[in-house]
Amino acid sequence: MTGLDPQARAVLERVARANLPPYSQLGPMAARELYRETRGKLAAAPPEVAHVEDLRAAGPAGDIPVRVYRCLGSTAAERLPVLVYFHGGGWTIGDLDTHDVPCREFANLARCAVVAVGYRLAPEHKFPAAFEDAVASTRWVLANADALGVDASRLAVGGDSAGGNLAAAVAIEFRETRAPQIAAQVLIYPATDMAADTPSHRAFAEGYMLTRDAILWFKGLYLNRPEDEADWRASPLRAGGLSNLPQAYVVTAGFDPLLDEGRAYADRLRAAGVKVTYECFAGQIHGFITMGGAIAAAHHAIYRASQGLRQAFAQARA
């Protein structure tokens, strides 16, 4: 654990002392409750924003819960840039509440609106349900930009972990279907290849929050069959080409099984001619941006990604 951030180390020690059962032994419903409870204890106090509202977006299988945030200091009449945000949790756990604080911080620091998406979860809704909801909710934001008070020409997608996977796939889908241009993508320790077979997956398989057991459990619940692994909607790293995609801000954590695939995705984007800002928080663990009550780097990572968003929004306006 040489190089591990002391605050991250303290979180891992706290988790070890709690001796909680692994998600795979609990089942999805109990795992969701445990994640909500434990992540809540690590979260920072929610910062004030100008406005928060829960709405429903039209989706392919019914309405999708969304939560709309407007940055502190904005007015109802102001047309804000917007970040459509997809929460992490292995496509199985996590919800609008577990990621409330990061969404508030993104809104205030990027000076934008944030639309957080409560997409359908596995195993009740298998692949590609989460992807379909992510695409539909993004299209809904564009179609309802006037009512939401947002600027459709300054729209970004973002997410962490499984949410980063969805954001990357949405960006590819919008390119493939020639949908309205997305201004930027913010990918925080994204899952980009369902193979889950890299040196970082082996090096950090146990003891660093996200375990290999959990990764394989999530994957098994989300995918229908082994062949789904090769579908770019599940594994964006396997897309045939990554050119002509929105500029990307990619964040990874140094003690994270997903480190290598996040870095590989940033490298492939850059090689395809996409503007990329890549930053590895070398001492951090998977999930750290939701742990702002215990890990100060959570706020630093969101601040830096938010500054990247502000620049992308300014360029889209120009």
Buried (B, 14 or more C-beta within 10 A) or exposed (E): EEEBBEBBBEBBEEBEEEEEEEBBEBEBEEBBEBBBEBBBEBBBEEBEBBBBEEBEBEBEEEEBBBBBBBBBEBEEEBBBBBBBBBBBBBBBBBBBBBBBBBBBBBBBBBBBBBBBBBBBBBBEBBBBBBBBBBBBBBBBBBBBBEEBBBBBBBBBBBBBBBBBBBBBBBBBBBBEEEBBEBBBBBBBBBBBBBBBEBEBBEEBBEEBBBBBBBBEBBBEBBBEEEEBBEBBBBBBBBBEEBEEBBBBBBBBBBBBBBBBBBBBBBBBBBEBEBBBBBBBBEBBBBBBBBBBBBBBBBBBBBBBBBBBBBBBBEEBEE
